[in-house]
């Protein structure tokens, strides 16, 4: 197997060819959105050509208080580990407060979303399978209180994210407060 070539497009190193590589999270490419927080996926999801992991999705997500993802359920199991900070897990229309080293196992079709909730950034390691792209975005009154629910139920990610701010290639503004800084 060849070594991948990494390039920096302004917010860290990302693979531009297939192959193996090693990169520190502080040097990897980051994406940011005011409402959705920071995200490091270690892939080149938006590149030309895309360089994505075929079997396993993995990312580090950083959420400040009030930042969230969309409430959803996926066809595959997922796993989440809070590394630092605090967040609220909305799961199956229940709330759970998560703190450092709390682990959440999400079996297939478990509805969930994370919302930043502490005084500082919450860092979550997220891992999921790529074998089945099925995803569903249900309406949830509880998730809506956090701005994390769709207005209309859908299984089309384009509809779900139609009114959500897109990530842009940049490091989060809280960069100096993160564990690897």
C-alpha positions, 0 to 999 in steps of 0.5 A: 500500500502506498503512502497518501500525499497530504496537502494543506488548503488553509485549515490543516493537512488532508489526504489528496491521494489514497493510502496510509498516513499519520497526522496529529489532530492539531495538524489535520484539516478542520471545518467549522460552522457557528451553529454546528461547531468544529469538525476534523474528519481526517478525510478529504470529503469535499476534495477533487477527487474525494479521498474518503474512508470506505469502511469506517467514518471517524471524526473529532467534533468540538461543540461549544454551549448551544452548538449541535448536530441534527437529530437523526438515526442511521442504518449502522451502529455508531460509537461516541466517546466524550474526551473533554468538556460536557454535552447533552445527548438527546437520545430516543427523545430523552436527555443524558448529560455526558462528561469526559470519558462517557461512552455512548453506543448507538445501535442501528436506527437509534435517534440521537444528537449532541448539544454542547452544554459546558462552560468550555468546548466539548470534544467528542470522538465519533466513529461509525460504519460506512456499509449502509448509507441509510439515514433518517431525520425524525421530528423531535420536540426535545431536539427542537428545543436545542435547535437540533431537529428538522421541521419535517421528517425526511430521509433525504440529507439534502432536505434535512440540511437545506436550512442548516449552515454549512461547514467552512474550511477553518479551525474553530475560534476556540482552538487555543482552548482545545486539549491538543493546542 
